[in-house]
Amino acid sequence: MFDSITPQPNARSGSGGAFWAVIPAGGAGTRLWPLSRATRPKFLLPLFGNRSLLQQTFDRLLPLADADHILVVCGPAHAAAIARQLPDLPAANIVVEPSPNGTGPALALATALIARDDPRAIVGSFAADHDVTDRDAFAAAVRTAIAVARKGELVTVGLTPTRPETGYGYIERTDQIVLTSGHGTAYRAARFIEKPDRAHAEQYLEAGTFLWNAAMFAWRVDALLGELERQQPELLAGVRRIADAWDRPQREIVTTSVWPTLPNVTIDIGVMEGARALAVIPAEMGWSDVGDWNGLGELIEQDGLGNSVRGDLLRIDTTNSVIWSETGRMVAMVGLDNIIVVDTEDALLIIDRGKSQDVRKVVDQLKATMRGELS
Amino acid sequence: MFDSITPQPNARSGSGGAFWAVIPAGGAGTRLWPLSRATRPKFLLPLFGNRSLLQQTFDRLLPLADADHILVVCGPAHAAAIARQLPDLPAANIVVEPSPNGTGPALALATALIARDDPRAIVGSFAADHDVTDRDAFAAAVRTAIAVARKGELVTVGLTPTRPETGYGYIERTDQIVLTSGHGTAYRAARFIEKPDRAHAEQYLEAGTFLWNAAMFAWRVDALLGELERQQPELLAGVRRIADAWDRPQREIVTTSVWPTLPNVTIDIGVMEGARALAVIPAEMGWSDVGDWNGLGELIEQDGLGNSVRGDLLRIDTTNSVIWSETGRMVAMVGLDNIIVVDTEDALLIIDRGKSQDVRKVVDQLKATMRGELS
């Protein structure tokens, strides 16, 4: 596995260490049930075109990192499917975490593994299940993030808000950071803000100094490990033990015993928020977290009446609805507004569009009633 | 076929001719699409329990008429399915009309066929696709209708309204008709009224002298033929030509040439409305025409929140809805009120419950867009 990688001087490393892209692929994407399932998480689904969100994330990174410098961190249930979807990714670059433990341990472990060979490497982290329509803008923003990370800053790429969204966290920026000409624009990041209420979201939009937190980060490995030592010493000690054992026969026994003892923290709150030097790169790249059916509806083409349709729809007096059919059956809708219909082989969801977050309740109820096979 | 019947003196004939029950089985029941289809009309569907509406109609008539005194009039496409569903019905008692032509020609032909052997027979007509929950009340009302029909009256059974329904026609009754004790209650019928607006429907309900027209009729065959001679001489001449040829090799050639020339009228408007002696029997028998999904929802059991459910429903914040699934798939509904969902193997309908009549528009559109296979 990972131990078989012999990092080559990366052609794209520029000055200093090579750039490594890490893709944490946890999370089932519960709010896209019944399309997403525990066994078929959102990142494995081809929501747009023929390639899954994970494959598109991988494709998006190839101009920035060779395939052998991309790591995917995932749960045991998904390693095989990921290997199939990404045939160009070396098998050893699929890092399996024994159990879900938040992005903190996943990214700390990936960073510690990379650090063994290249303590000056730059690591970028990119969610496996987000959508980006402007790949050039993405690449430009990441290159700026890499340039700033080389200085030892922890860096986040923040998206310029286009609406007073209450479903995302925000990052407040302050002073601009002076960069070499041609490297883009960066700011000091003042704070991370959890999902706000509507009034605050409108205020942030108007202020112009707040950016959406897309969980898109970059750091030099020694900088992150330094922050871990200061803020999360237990986490660092744990991932170091695992990283030390990674190339040895004890890997499995050490990993399975240490992993569950690590603090379950996200990288945002556990490390970035308290970092001494935190920068943010503002970007516009047609980004979405494809969080729920309402959001997905906005990303796919619409008819003249606000309906987003994948499948065979016969529509009478129906507006502003989302129809997603996987079955090939005809869907007839009459006299409806703002309704989401998701039609799969074994489950059918119909939900008011304003309640699209409540899909979680369906999955919770399926689990609670021992119908986990559908969750 | 019918020519092989040798009518026996019917044990149930009482004084005068035997009682024959005719079941016109036309009409696809378009408003129950996608459950009903052109090839799978409403009367063939087992909507309640294991037996189809047609089978239940047949069962309901057996206390009144032997199986060989029951005729079903249907289109060519449905004869075989009817024969399968009613194994006790003699094959010759399935009268196939070459094309749909309204209830007038269908019932005139059935009456003319019965009249050949028994000009004093009593004929009752009963829709193939209605629901009746109180079979004893049904039988009692029909017995009263038969008794009145024996006097030479044209008779209709009218249902006591339970709500100001705008989806049904009404019959206004006037003076009571004196019957021998134990024969029930009958009135003179003043007029047939087409589906009224809400204000009129409320007025009819309050007046107490208006009954729902359930297209449930009885007559002595000579009385109907006499009214046809007076009001519909062309229709009578045509069905007589067909009836005369029925037992001969020319049956098919005569039927297919004459049938399309017959006036397309309903028995209500074409004959009953203008009859010289028209009676109405008021009845309460838990009757419904099962006209659309809204009505069907009212007929099946409901949960405590007004939802009528056939199938596997996971319900969150969902009220007053109708869920009918034929597929075994789980249906999850979230945050909905007053929605109808009908899930079949090849088509899915979702419609606002207040628009349930508009299902017709779906079927019209399917036909118009050359997708008749789904209509």
Interface residues (C-beta under 8 A of the other chain):
Chain A: P34 L314 I316 D317 S325 R329 M330 V331 A332 M333 V334 G335 L336 I339 V341 D343 E345 D346 A347 L348 L349 I350 I351 D352 G354 K355 D358 V359 K361 V362 Q365 L366 R371 L374
Chain B: W33 P34 L314 I316 D317 S325 R329 M330 V331 A332 M333 V334 G335 L336 I339 V341 D343 E345 D346 A347 L348 L349 I350 I351 D352 G354 K355 D358 V359 K361 V362 Q365 L366 R371 L374
